[in-house]
Amino acid sequence: MTNPRSYPQPAVELAAFVDDYLYGCSPVAGCGVCTALSAELSEARKANDHGTAYDTAAEIRNHPHPAKTKP
């Protein structure tokens, strides 16, 4: 007879590249919205609020900026 584990296992630590994939974004310099979202992302990551951090990173990635025109 087997003895199944009756308690949860320790948390799994994901590799660093997963963090880059989930939270990687490039705020545009000089954009107030990107600056505010970047600060919110930093606070969420410090608080280990992964859902908010992911949502904020996605907002930064999807935030529209006018395309630069060639002179």
ROSEGU-634009 format. One record per residue (C-alpha): residue number from 1; residue in three letters; x, y, z. Coordinates in nm, 4 decimals, m for minus. Example, Ala and Ser with C-alpha at 12.3 -4.5 7.8 and 13.67 -1.06 7.14 Angstrom:
num, residuo, X, Y, Z
1, ALA, 1.2300, m0.4500, 0.7800 .
2, SER, 1.3670, m0.1060, 0.7140 .
//
This chain:
num, residuo, X, Y, Z
1, MET, 0.0000, 0.0000, 0.0000 .
2, THR, 0.1262, 0.3469, m0.0818 .
3, ASN, 0.1290, 0.6388, 0.1555 .
4, PRO, m0.0009, 0.9401, m0.0338 .
5, ARG, 0.1237, 1.2772, 0.0788 .
6, SER, m0.1426, 1.4476, 0.2916 .
7, TYR, 0.0095, 1.7948, 0.2904 .
8, PRO, 0.0962, 2.0426, 0.0131 .
9, GLN, 0.4390, 2.0405, m0.1418 .
10, PRO, 0.6674, 2.3444, m0.1260 .
11, ALA, 0.6069, 2.6219, m0.3785 .
12, VAL, 0.7703, 2.5857, m0.7173 .
13, GLU, 1.0167, 2.8612, m0.8122 .
14, LEU, 1.0014, 2.9484, m1.1800 .
15, ALA, 1.3109, 3.0335, m1.3811 .
16, ALA, 1.4011, 3.4003, m1.4265 .
17, PHE, 1.3136, 3.3948, m1.7966 .
18, VAL, 0.9504, 3.3316, m1.7024 .
19, ASP, 0.9480, 3.6599, m1.5073 .
20, ASP, 1.0866, 3.8385, m1.8130 .
21, TYR, 0.8194, 3.6779, m2.0298 .
22, LEU, 0.5331, 3.7673, m1.7950 .
23, TYR, 0.6433, 4.1079, m1.6742 .
24, GLY, 0.8721, 4.2273, m1.9538 .
25, CYS, 0.7616, 4.5585, m2.0994 .
26, SER, 0.9221, 4.8795, m2.2194 .
27, PRO, 0.7610, 5.1988, m2.0921 .
28, VAL, 0.7978, 5.4861, m2.3378 .
29, ALA, 1.0170, 5.7672, m2.2038 .
30, GLY, 0.8251, 6.0865, m2.1387 .
31, CYS, 0.4824, 5.9188, m2.1329 .
32, GLY, 0.2994, 5.9955, m1.8076 .
33, VAL, 0.0736, 5.6899, m1.8368 .
34, CYS, 0.3707, 5.4560, m1.8891 .
35, THR, 0.5543, 5.6172, m1.5962 .
36, ALA, 0.2559, 5.5690, m1.3631 .
37, LEU, 0.2015, 5.2108, m1.4785 .
38, SER, 0.5719, 5.1349, m1.4356 .
39, ALA, 0.5552, 5.2549, m1.0732 .
40, GLU, 0.2425, 5.0428, m1.0182 .
41, LEU, 0.4206, 4.7403, m1.1682 .
42, SER, 0.7179, 4.7907, m0.9375 .
43, GLU, 0.4944, 4.8118, m0.6289 .
44, ALA, 0.2930, 4.5046, m0.7301 .
45, ARG, 0.6101, 4.3005, m0.7789 .
46, LYS, 0.7464, 4.4106, m0.4394 .
47, ALA, 0.4172, 4.3028, m0.2788 .
48, ASN, 0.4217, 3.9681, m0.4670 .
49, ASP, 0.0853, 4.0599, m0.6208 .
50, HIS, 0.1440, 3.8584, m0.9374 .
51, GLY, m0.1989, 3.9137, m1.0926 .
52, THR, m0.1765, 4.2916, m1.0701 .
53, ALA, 0.1855, 4.2857, m1.1898 .
54, TYR, 0.0956, 4.0826, m1.4983 .
55, ASP, m0.2068, 4.3015, m1.5780 .
56, THR, m0.0004, 4.6191, m1.5395 .
57, ALA, 0.2806, 4.4864, m1.7619 .
58, ALA, 0.0224, 4.3959, m2.0266 .
59, GLU, m0.1218, 4.7484, m2.0043 .
60, ILE, 0.2234, 4.8977, m2.0594 .
61, ARG, 0.2835, 4.6700, m2.3587 .
62, ASN, m0.0561, 4.7553, m2.5108 .
63, HIS, m0.0583, 5.1288, m2.4324 .
64, PRO, m0.0895, 5.3105, m2.7662 .
65, HIS, 0.1608, 5.5717, m2.8761 .
66, PRO, 0.1576, 5.7615, m3.2019 .
67, ALA, 0.3850, 5.6141, m3.4650 .
68, LYS, 0.6937, 5.8199, m3.5368 .
69, THR, 0.6933, 5.9633, m3.8843 .
70, LYS, 1.0037, 5.9818, m4.0977 .
71, PRO, 1.1153, 6.3364, m4.1859 .
//
